[in-house]
C-alpha cells in the first residue's frame, strides 16, 4: 500500500467517523410500526376512507447500517439492513392501525387516503457510539368526487440506539406516535358528512370494515409464538395469504388476516428466512399478486432442496358448471370466477413444476356448496366447491380445513379460523417440529383433525373434518 | 524521524475523523426572475419541517463496481450538527416567488381548499455527494432531487413534477475532511437552492392555475 493510498483510506475513514459495530441485516415488522395505544384510546368511528396503495417514493431502497471494518477493502462493507421487499405494506398496515385509533376506519367513502414513503435512514450520530434512524411518510386525503386534496401531512419519526433494527424500530414507533398525537385528520369529519359520507356510529359500521380490528381485542394462546429449537434454512420458502375483506361486497372472512399474520410469525420461528416469506393480506392479495408470487417468484427461487409452504385463509368459489374450485383473490368476483378467481388446479400445476423436495399447502377455507353465498351462516368461509383431489400432484401435500361438503368455522373466542387455531396449537404444543424446521404432518394432522371435529360439533352443531391429501398422505380424500 | 512524521499526520487525520461535524450554513442568493409584472395571484408554498430528505455519500467505486462501493447515509449526523435546509428553502423560495406573484405565504401544512389561488408543495429528496478522484485530489459532485406539486384554488392537482438539480462540484481535503465537506455542501447546496428557486419560479409564472 502506498503512502498516498493509505492516506486516502484514512480520509475515507475520517469521513466515515467513529462508528459502532452493527449486526446482521434485518426486516421491519408491522408490530414495530403499530402504535402502542391503550385499549381505551380506541375511538368511535368518525369517518371512513378507502386506502390506496402507498407509493415507495424513496430515491433508493438502500437502508444502510453496517460499516464492516473487517471487510475486504477496509470500508467497503456497507450493508443494507432493511430487506423487506414490501415496505409499503408495512407502512399501510401501521397507518391504518394508527388511524383506527382516531376513529378513521376503512370503508366505502368519497375520501381516499394515499401515502408516499419518503425516507428510511440509519446513520451513525457524531460524538457517540450511537445510531440515529429516521422514517417518514406523507399522507394525503383526497375527495374523489371533487378531486380536491383535503388534508396532507408529513410525519417523521426518529430514534437513537445501538442496534440497527432496534433503532429503526424506535424511529417507526416514534412515527406512529406522531401520527397518534396529531388529531388534525379528525377535522375532516364535517367535510366527509358534507360529501355524503355516512358513518354515524360504531353500530353502523359493517362488520367487514372492522374485521381487521377484531383480532386486536381477541388474544389467543396461539398468538404467543414459541421459540423452536430449529436451524434456520435458507431454502425454505413460503407464501402466506389472508383475505378478510374483499373489494366486492362479499361477506367478511373473519380473522383471515390475523390467521395469516400469525402463521407468518410461526414460520419465522420455524426457520423460514424473513426474506423468503411472502405475506399477502387483503388488498395485497389481488389475483395478479397470487399469479406473480406463485408462478414467478416461487419458481425463480425454489431449488431442488427447497421446502415450500403455501397457506391460504379466505373465501373460495366454484365454477358451477365445471366444479372447479377457485380461491377468491381480493379483487375476485364469484359471478365471474373463471376470470377473476385463482383456481386450485392452476395453483397445483404451478407447484408441480417446482423442483422442491417438499411442498405443503394449507387451506383454511370452506369446501361446501350447500346453500350458496346468500344463506351462509355468519362466520363461514364459503368456498363452494368440491376438491378435485386428482389434480393434487404427487409432490404436494394438502392440508384442508374441511371436506368438500362441509363449511369451515371460525373460533371467535380465539380470533382465528378453527382449523388454523388448532394447526398452530398443534405446532406449538405437540412434538411435530423436526430439528430442520419441517413438520411431521401425519402427527400434526392426527392432532388437528379430532380437535376441529369436536369443537365444530360443540360450537355450531355441525361437522368439520380436516383433510390430508397428497405426498405425506393421510386418509383417502373425501 | 520519517515514521514519526507519518504518525503525526495519521493522528491529525484521526482527530479530524472524530471531531464534531460543524454546522452547515446555507446562504442562497435570491435569483432574479426578471418578470415584467407580477401575476395577481395569492400562492401558498408548503414546505414541511422537518423535511424528509436524506444526505448520501457515495464512494468513487459507485456505481460502476457495486461490490466494492462504499456508501454512507449521513443524514443523521448532518441533521444533528445543524442542517437548516427547510428555513433556507422557505426563505429563498418566498423571496423568489414574491417577484412573480402578488402574495406568497410559506406554510407547513396543506391549507384548506379555497384559501389560496394556488398551493405549491416543494420537497427535497436525496442530496447525493458522489466522490470523484481527480489528478489534483478528491472532489465531490453534489446533486439534489426535488419534487413539486401544484394545486389550484380548489386544491385540485394541476402539476406534479420532479427532477434533479444541476450538478456542482466541490473539492475536499483528505487532511481536513469534515470542514471541507461541510464547506462544500454549504456553498454548493446554497447555489442549488438558488437555481431551483429560479427554475420553479419560471415554471409557476408560466403555469395556468385555472386549467383544471
Interface residues (C-beta under 8 A of the other chain):
Chain A: X3 X7 X8 X10 X11 X12 X13 X14 X15 X16 X17 X18 X57 X58 X59 X60 X62 X63 X64 X67 X73 X75 X76 X78 X118 X119 X121 X122 X123 X124 X125 X126 X127 X131 X132 X133 X134 X136 X138 X146 X147 X148 X149 X150 X151 X152 X153 X154 X156 X184
Chain B: X6 X9 X10 X13 X14 X16 X17 X18 X20 X21 X46 X48 X50 X51 X52 X53 X54 X56 X57 X59 X61 X68 X69 X70 X71 X72 X73 X74 X75 X76 X77 X79 X80 X81 X109 X110 X112 X113 X121 X123 X125 X126 X128 X133 X138 X145 X147 X151 X154 X155 X156 X157 X174 X175 X177 X178 X181 X212
